[in-house]
Amino acid sequence: MRMDKLTTKYQQAFADAQSLAVGQDNQFIEPVHLLLALLQSRAGVNVQRLREACIKAVDRLPKVEGHGGEVQLSRDLSNLFNLTDREAQKKGDQFIASELFLLALA
């Protein structure tokens, strides 16, 4: 999927997800990284339980030392990106919004 098709806010959330994966020594950027990044950017919305569950899920992911901070998309996240791209195309949308990711995740 072309990352330039993501809306600006979605691109920022993805960058935050990547930083989260690097900071947690995870080798792959998983859907839970992106979900947590989206939740953290939604100020004013009460999603505390879901945020806490995501943090625990990220903490349980395998950690890899010595990978030099290089992370890649996991298979699950890649599949979700493809689903969001397909939904955007069905709707005739030129850009892919984070809402479509949440829809695909559900």
C-alpha positions in Angstrom: 0.0 0.0 0.0 1.2 3.5 -0.8 1.8 5.4 2.4 1.2 8.7 0.6 -2.5 7.7 0.3 -2.9 8.0 4.1 -4.4 11.2 5.5 -1.9 13.4 7.3 -3.3 12.4 10.7 -3.1 8.7 9.8 0.5 9.2 8.6 1.4 10.8 12.0 -0.3 7.9 13.9 1.7 5.4 11.8 4.9 7.3 12.6 4.0 7.2 16.3 3.3 3.5 16.0 6.7 3.0 14.5 8.3 4.9 17.3 6.4 2.9 19.8 7.7 -0.4 18.3 11.3 0.9 18.3 11.0 2.1 21.9 9.6 -1.3 22.9 12.3 -3.2 21.0 9.7 -4.9 18.9 10.8 -6.1 15.5 7.5 -5.6 13.8 4.9 -2.8 13.8 1.8 -4.6 14.9 -1.9 -3.5 14.6 -1.9 -2.9 18.3 0.9 -0.3 17.9 -1.1 1.6 15.4 -4.3 1.3 17.5 -2.5 2.6 20.6 -1.1 5.5 18.6 -4.5 6.4 17.3 -6.0 6.2 20.8 -3.3 8.5 22.2 -3.9 11.1 19.5 -7.6 11.3 20.3 -7.6 13.8 23.2 -10.9 14.2 25.0 -12.3 10.8 24.2 -12.6 8.4 27.2 -11.0 5.2 26.0 -8.9 4.5 29.1 -9.7 0.8 29.3 -9.0 0.1 25.7 -5.7 2.2 25.9 -4.7 0.2 29.0 -5.4 -3.1 27.2 -3.3 -2.0 24.2 -0.4 -1.0 26.4 -0.5 -4.5 28.0 -0.7 -6.1 24.6 2.3 -4.2 23.4 4.2 -5.1 26.5 3.5 -8.8 25.8 4.9 -8.6 22.2 8.3 -10.3 21.6 11.3 -8.1 22.1 14.4 -8.3 19.9 17.7 -6.8 21.0 20.4 -5.8 18.6 18.2 -5.1 15.6 19.5 -1.5 15.3 16.0 0.1 15.6 14.9 -1.3 12.2 11.3 -2.4 12.3 8.9 -3.7 9.6 5.2 -4.0 9.1 3.9 -7.3 10.6 1.8 -9.5 8.3 -1.3 -8.7 10.3 -0.8 -4.9 9.9 0.0 -5.3 6.2 -3.2 -7.2 5.7 -5.2 -4.5 7.6 -3.6 -1.8 5.4 -4.7 -3.8 2.3 -8.2 -4.0 3.6 -8.4 -0.3 4.3 -7.0 0.5 0.9 -9.7 -1.7 -0.7 -12.5 -0.1 1.4 -11.2 3.4 0.4 -11.3 2.3 -3.3 -14.8 1.0 -3.0 -15.9 4.3 -1.5 -14.1 6.2 -4.2 -11.9 7.9 -1.6 -8.6 9.3 -2.9 -7.0 9.1 0.6 -7.2 6.5 3.4 -8.4 7.8 6.8 -7.7 6.2 10.1 -11.4 5.5 10.5 -11.1 2.8 7.8 -8.3 1.2 9.7 -10.5 1.0 12.8 -13.4 -0.4 10.7 -11.1 -3.1 9.2 -9.7 -3.8 12.7 -13.2 -4.4 14.1 
